[in-house]
């Protein structure tokens, strides 16, 4: 499961960069993320649609603090991964930690 966990960590890093980081332009972070999303999927459309609104984010930077995988379920050529990740966001009021529960469906290619 290391390969699946490594992919989940890479995906989350790119996702957090896209949604809140100020390291790159939004289009650069989108291009880095979309490589890991199934072409034509609902998620691909939502990410593209989100670009304009994310330009107004006030974060001075987001950093993943932890990723905890709770469960892997193999489904044919896919894995369902249930996980929790924590992100520190630096803003006007200092650092705020957010905890998010997520499920990723990861396809083998």
Order of alpha helices (4+ residues) and beta strands (2+ residues): alpha-alpha-alpha-beta-beta-beta
